Amino acid sequence: MTDAPGKTDLDAPRPVTEERPRPGVAGSADGHSASAAHDAGVARVARTVVETAVRPRLNLRRIALLAAAAAGIIVLIALVVYWRANAGLVKTDNAQTTGDIAPISSRIPGTIVKVDVVENQHVAAGAPLVELDPQDYQVAIARAQASLNAAQAQVRALQAALGAQQQQFEAGLSAAQAHVQATQPTLPQAHAQLDMQDRTTAAQLAQANVRVTTAAAGVAAAKSVADTAAKTLTRDRQLLAQGAIAQQQIDADASAYETARAQYQAAQDELAQAKSDVLTAQAARQQVAIARSAIEVSQGQLSGAQAQVQQAAAGATVVRQRAQELAAAEAQAADAAQAVRAARLNLDRTVIRAPVDGWVTNRTAQIGQVIQPNQPLLSLTLSQSVWVVANVKETQLGRLRPGQPVRVRIDAYRGRTYHGRVDSIGAATGSTTALLPPDNATGNFVKVVQLVPVRITLDASELSQRPLQVGLSAEVAIDTRGTAR
């Protein structure tokens, strides 16, 4: 063995010493030749053994170097592939699924008599959820219907009264107009008996008498209107005290009464002026008494006929009053019809139905429970209205754009990958919209990286095949290299 580590006696061949034959000894020369040949053979065998032992060590070292180089190349390729696959991706595990949850409540008070759904049950739009006791609303419909029938009967009665009053008014007006037409032809005969002066004074007197008669008729008509308006106002005030009409009707009647009084006063003033003109004309007619008497007779007849016309025309006020009463009754009937409709709507609302398709959650409704309007009874989680909200660091927002593709992995379904796109980027950070937002102007300021919510819409076809619950944790990878739509 030698001192060198890892080497044996076979590594270093021993030198072969040639022994020279000693002179004078013939037999020893032959012996030495045989010994030398034997030593040479041993040396060759030793070298062969050494070369054979060294060659495998060199092969193993070469194989190790090649394996290390190959492993380095594989690692380098893996790093390049990983870098290319993840370059441009914005990842976060601060994400969760979110969806629309429709709160279900009653629009009317009542007592629950039946609950048609259970927790986590899927319901279709229009399916009954909760039923209330309908008896109170059935009674309300009966009362409203009775009020409607009474209002409609009053309308029919007023329509009949208005028709009769209209016929009476038209008949009286036609008779008075016929009397006037029969009286008017006598006036030309009286005027033919007078000369130019008599005709002039007669015309003046006739005009004065006409004005007096017209003014008197106007006073009578205005007084009739004022009396009618006063009676209407008194009667409607009594009805207002009974709650049968509205204050608006009283205001309208009061305005009509004041207008009638003003017209009555104006008619009296006009009558006084007409009488003064008659006195003047009578003074000029002192010399034509015979002709004046004839004209006065004819004028009296005409005035009587005109008065009859005015009296018949006064019936128009009664007709208008009847029409107003009919309009008020029709308004009451319309209000009663709306009350019936409202009662039927309330009866329909005793069955609370699902507004959309969804899953029943947060059910608190119980049979026998007395509820009030807007009291929460349960919630519906919409089946196809689920999206993901990812909270992204503000340092990563510069590369985000709406429309970029997104890969989403849900913690509850590790083997599944959902695809979607960035729908919108929040306009405020989560801290500013919190219940107690931080105020950096108070206390010691410590910079904290803020998070901004990013809304991600998921592929509808994937959601229909694999629905998601609301509130699940998720991991999001946004490809900022994708083309934004």
Secondary structure by P-SEA (a helix, b strand, c coil): ccccccccccccccbbbbbccccccaaaaaaaaaaaaaaaaaaaaaaaaaaaaaaaaaaaaaaaaaaaaaaaaaaaaaaaaaaaacccbbbbccbbbbbbbbbbbbcccccccccccccccccccccccccccaaaaaaaaaaaaaaaaaaaaaaaaaaaaaaaaaaaaaaaaaaaaaaaaaaccaaaaaaaaccaaaaaaaaaaaaaaaaaaaaaaaaaaaaaaaaaaaaaaaaaaaaaaaccccaaaaaaaaaaaaaaaaaaaaaaaaaaaaaaaaaaaaaaacccaaaaaaaaaaaaaaaaaaaaaaaaaaaaaaaaaaaaaaaaaaaaaaaaaaaaaaaaaaaaacbbbbccccccccccccccccccccccccccccccbbbbbbbcccccccccccbbbbbbbbcccccbbbbbcccccccccccccccbbbbccccbbbbcbbbbbbbbbccaaaaaaccccccccbbbbbccccccc
